[in-house]
Amino acid sequence: MISAPVAAAGAVVAGLAAGCHGPSSTAGPHATAEGATSSAAAQRAGTESTPRGMASPGAVPRAAAAGPAVVASTTFTSAARRRPVTMVTVTPAGGGRGLPVCLVLHGRGDDARRAVGLLGLDRLLPAAIGAGVAPFALVTVDGGETYWHPRASGDNPEAMILDEIRPRLAAAGLRTTRLAVLGWSMGGYGALLLARRHPALVVAAAASSPAMWRTYGASAPGAFDSAADFAAHRILGTAPAPGVAYRIDCGDADPFAAVSRRAVADLRPQEHSLGPGGHTPAYWRAVAPAQLAFVGAALSRAA
C-alpha cells in the first residue's frame, strides 16, 4: 500500500529527490556507467510500510485533475528482488482511482525517488493533462542495476513488476490490465524489453536513449550475466511486438545514437526523434512531454 499523499507535490519531490540531478545537471551516474562503453501471493510476501491510502475514490474527471500532482511513496520487501524497494506514484490532483498506469523505468545509478525529480514528473503529468491528455498515473520503482530483466543472482525486477507492483496498484484502485511504460538509458532498454516479452500487457513503450549494444562483448559491464543472457534479452534485430505502440528518442551526440537508429528501423515506431542532444537528463526532460502525450493517448485508446 502507499503512504499518505501530499497535494503540494513540488515540495514532496524536493525531499524525494534529495541528491538527484537538479534542473541544470547534464549527466548522471547511469550516463557514465553506460555511455562509457559506447502472483497475488507474492504481493503479500515480505513487509511494507503502514498503509494510509493513496487517492480519492472514484475515477478522476479531467477537470478535477488540473491541480498539482500528488506524489506518494511506499517501501516494501520485494520477494522477487530479495531486498527492500521503494515505489513512488504520481497521480493527478483528483486522485488515481480508476486511472490507467504508465510505469517509469529509471536509468542505471538512479532509483524510484530520484526518477521523479530527474524528469520533473510532478510537473509533467499535470501539464500533459492540462494540454488535453486523458488522466493517468505514473509509477516508478527501484530496479537497481539489473537492466530490468531476470538475473542469475535471483534478482528479478520483471517478476517484481508483474507479481508485486501490479497487484499493489490494483488494490489501490488503479487499472492495471494494460500498462504503458517509458524509461531512459537502462530504463529505455527495459521499456522496450517489457513490451517485447509481454505484449498482451504493454500497450505502449517510450524509450529515451535506450542502452543497447549489438554484441555481448560491447555491452556495459554487469548489464548481462553471459552471452546467452544477452541473446535471450535482445532487442536489436527483433520485430515489433504485436499491438504495442512505440516511441524512440535519442540525441545525435548520444553514444547510443547508432543503435537507436537501428531500433527505429527494426521496431518501426509510430513516433521517433533522432535530433540534437546527448545522453543527459536535459535531453530526457526535453522529450518527456511528447512521450507522456504518446503513452497517454495509447492508454486512452486501450481503455
C-alpha positions in Angstrom: 0.0 0.0 0.0 1.0 3.6 -0.2 1.9 6.3 2.2 -0.2 9.4 2.7 -0.4 11.6 -0.4 0.7 15.2 -0.3 -1.0 17.7 -2.5 1.9 20.1 -2.6 3.8 17.8 -4.9 6.7 20.2 -5.6 7.8 20.2 -2.0 7.4 16.5 -1.8 9.6 15.9 -4.8 12.3 18.2 -3.4 12.5 15.8 -0.5 12.1 12.6 -2.5 14.8 13.7 -5.0 17.4 14.8 -2.5 20.7 14.1 -4.1 19.3 13.7 -7.6 20.4 15.6 -10.6 19.0 19.2 -10.5 17.5 21.1 -13.4 20.9 22.3 -14.6 22.5 18.9 -14.5 23.6 17.3 -17.7 24.9 14.0 -16.6 24.2 11.2 -14.2 25.8 8.0 -12.9 23.9 5.9 -15.4 25.3 8.1 -18.2 28.8 7.4 -17.1 28.3 3.7 -16.5 26.5 3.0 -19.8 27.8 5.7 -22.1 31.4 4.8 -21.3 31.1 1.5 -23.1 29.8 3.0 -26.4 1.2 -13.6 -8.3 -1.0 -12.2 -5.8 0.8 -14.5 -3.4 4.0 -12.5 -4.0 2.1 -9.4 -3.3 1.7 -10.4 0.3 5.3 -11.5 0.7 7.6 -9.5 3.0 6.8 -6.4 4.9 5.8 -2.9 3.8 5.1 0.5 5.3 1.9 1.2 7.1 -0.9 1.8 4.6 -2.5 5.3 4.7 -4.3 5.3 1.4 -3.3 6.9 -1.9 -6.1 8.6 -3.8 -9.6 9.9 -3.5 -12.4 7.4 -4.5 -13.8 7.3 -8.0 -12.4 7.9 -11.4 -10.8 11.3 -12.0 -12.5 13.7 -14.4 -10.1 15.7 -16.4 -11.2 19.0 -14.8 -10.6 17.6 -11.4 -7.1 16.5 -12.4 -6.0 20.0 -13.3 -4.3 20.9 -10.0 -0.9 19.9 -8.6 0.1 16.3 -8.8 0.0 14.0 -5.8 3.3 12.2 -5.1 3.3 9.3 -2.6 5.8 6.6 -1.9 6.0 3.2 -0.1 8.8 0.8 0.8 8.2 -2.9 0.9 10.3 -6.0 0.9 10.3 -7.5 -2.6 10.4 -11.3 -2.8 11.3 -11.0 -6.4 14.3 -8.7 -5.8 15.2 -10.1 -2.4 15.5 -6.7 -0.8 13.5 -3.6 0.3 12.4 -1.5 -2.6 10.6 1.8 -2.9 7.7 2.5 -5.2 6.6 6.1 -6.0 3.3 7.1 -7.6 2.5 10.4 -9.2 -1.3 10.9 -9.7 -3.5 13.8 -10.8 -4.8 16.2 -8.2 -8.2 14.4 -8.1 -6.6 11.1 -7.2 -5.7 7.9 -9.1 -8.6 5.5 -8.5 -9.8 4.2 -11.8 -6.9 5.5 -13.8 -4.6 3.6 -16.1 -0.9 3.4 -15.3 2.4 4.2 -17.1 5.4 2.6 -15.5 8.6 4.7 -15.4 11.8 2.7 -15.5 14.9 4.6 -14.3 18.4 4.5 -15.7 21.5 2.9 -14.2 22.6 4.6 -11.0 19.1 6.1 -10.3 16.2 4.8 -8.2 12.4 5.5 -7.9 12.7 8.6 -5.7 15.4 10.3 -7.9 13.5 9.4 -11.0 10.6 11.8 -10.0 13.0 14.8 -9.7 15.2 13.8 -12.6 12.4 14.3 -15.1 10.1 16.6 -13.0 7.3 14.0 -13.2 5.2 16.0 -10.7 5.2 18.9 -13.2 5.0 17.0 -16.4 1.9 15.0 -15.5 -0.4 18.0 -14.7 1.0 19.8 -17.8 0.1 16.8 -20.0 -3.4 16.6 -18.6 -3.8 20.4 -18.9 -2.8 20.1 -22.6 -5.6 17.6 -23.2 -4.2 14.2 -22.4 -6.7 11.9 -20.6 -5.6 11.5 -17.0 -3.4 8.6 -16.0 -0.9 7.7 -13.2 2.9 7.4 -13.3 4.5 4.7 -11.2 8.3 4.2 -10.7 10.1 1.6 -8.7 13.6 0.7 -7.7 15.2 -1.6 -10.3 18.8 -1.5 -9.1 21.3 -2.0 -11.9 19.6 -5.2 -13.3 18.8 -3.8 -16.8 15.2 -4.7 -15.9 15.5 -8.4 -16.6 15.8 -11.6 -14.5 19.4 -12.1 -13.3 21.4 -15.2 -12.4 21.7 -13.9 -8.9 17.9 -14.4 -8.4 17.3 -10.6 -8.6 14.2 -10.4 -10.8 12.8 -6.9 -11.4 10.4 -8.2 -14.1 8.7 -10.5 -11.6 8.6 -7.6 -9.2 6.6 -5.5 -11.7 4.3 -8.4 -12.7 3.7 -10.1 -9.4 4.2 -7.4 -6.8 3.7 -3.9 -8.3 0.7 -4.6 -10.4 -1.3 -6.3 -7.5 -0.5 -3.4 -5.2 -1.6 -0.8 -7.8 -4.8 -2.8 -8.5 -5.5 -3.0 -4.7 -5.2 0.8 -4.6 -7.9 1.1 -7.4 -5.7 1.8 -10.4 -6.3 0.0 -13.7 -3.5 -2.5 -14.5 -4.9 -4.8 -17.1 -3.0 -2.8 -19.7 0.0 -0.7 -19.0 2.3 1.8 -20.8 6.0 2.0 -19.9 8.6 4.6 -20.5 12.2 4.9 -19.5 15.6 6.3 -20.3 19.0 4.7 -20.8 18.9 1.4 -18.9 15.2 2.1 -18.4 14.7 2.8 -22.1 16.0 -0.6 -22.9 13.8 -2.0 -20.1 10.7 -0.4 -21.6 11.4 -2.0 -25.0 12.2 -5.3 -23.3 9.0 -5.4 -21.2 6.9 -4.7 -24.3 8.7 -7.4 -26.3 8.2 -10.0 -23.5 4.7 -9.0 -22.5 2.8 -7.5 -25.5 -0.6 -8.6 -24.1 0.1 -6.3 -21.1 2.1 -3.4 -22.6 0.1 -1.1 -24.8 2.8 1.4 -25.5 6.6 1.8 -24.8 8.5 5.1 -25.0 12.3 4.9 -24.8 14.8 7.7 -24.4 18.5 6.9 -25.3 17.9 3.1 -24.8 21.0 1.4 -23.6 21.6 -1.4 -26.1 24.5 -3.0 -27.8 25.0 -5.0 -31.0 27.1 -7.7 -29.2 27.6 -9.0 -25.7 31.2 -8.1 -25.9 30.4 -4.4 -26.4 27.8 -4.3 -23.5 28.4 -2.4 -20.3 30.0 -4.5 -17.5 27.3 -6.1 -15.4 24.4 -5.4 -17.9 24.1 -9.1 -18.7 25.2 -12.3 -17.0 26.5 -14.0 -20.1 26.4 -14.1 -23.9 23.3 -16.4 -23.5 21.6 -13.9 -21.2 22.4 -11.1 -23.7 20.9 -13.2 -26.6 17.8 -14.1 -24.6 17.0 -10.4 -23.9 18.0 -8.9 -27.2 16.0 -6.0 -28.7 18.1 -5.1 -31.8 17.2 -7.4 -34.7 13.7 -8.2 -33.3 10.4 -7.4 -34.8 7.9 -5.0 -33.1 5.7 -6.7 -30.6 2.1 -7.2 -31.8 -0.3 -4.5 -30.6 2.4 -2.3 -29.0 2.8 1.4 -29.9 6.4 2.5 -29.9 8.2 5.8 -29.5 12.0 6.1 -29.5 14.0 9.3 -28.8 17.8 9.7 -28.9 20.1 12.6 -29.4 22.6 12.5 -32.3 25.5 13.1 -29.9 24.5 10.1 -27.7 26.7 7.1 -27.6 23.6 5.0 -28.3 22.5 7.1 -31.3 23.6 4.4 -33.9 21.8 1.6 -32.1 18.7 3.8 -31.6 18.6 4.3 -35.4 18.8 0.6 -35.8 16.0 0.1 -33.3 13.9 2.6 -35.3 14.4 0.5 -38.4 13.6 -2.7 -36.5 10.7 -1.7 -34.4 9.1 0.8 -36.8 7.9 3.1 -34.0 4.8 5.3 -34.6 6.8 8.3 -33.3 10.6 8.9 -33.0 13.1 11.7 -32.8 16.8 11.5 -33.6 17.7 15.2 -33.5 20.3 17.2 -31.5 21.1 16.0 -27.9 23.3 13.8 -25.8 23.0 11.1 -23.1 21.8 13.7 -20.5 18.9 14.4 -18.1 18.4 17.7 -20.0 17.7 15.7 -23.2 15.4 13.2 -21.4 13.4 16.1 -19.9 13.1 17.8 -23.2 11.5 14.8 -24.9 9.4 13.7 -21.9 6.3 15.9 -22.6 5.9 14.3 -26.0 6.4 10.9 -24.6 3.7 11.4 -21.9 1.3 12.6 -24.6 2.2 9.5 -26.6 1.7 7.0 -23.8 -1.4 8.8 -22.5 -3.1 8.6 -25.9 -2.3 4.9 -26.1 -3.7 4.2 -22.7 -6.9 6.2 -23.6 -7.3 4.1 -26.7 -6.9 0.9 -24.7 -9.5 1.8 -22.1 
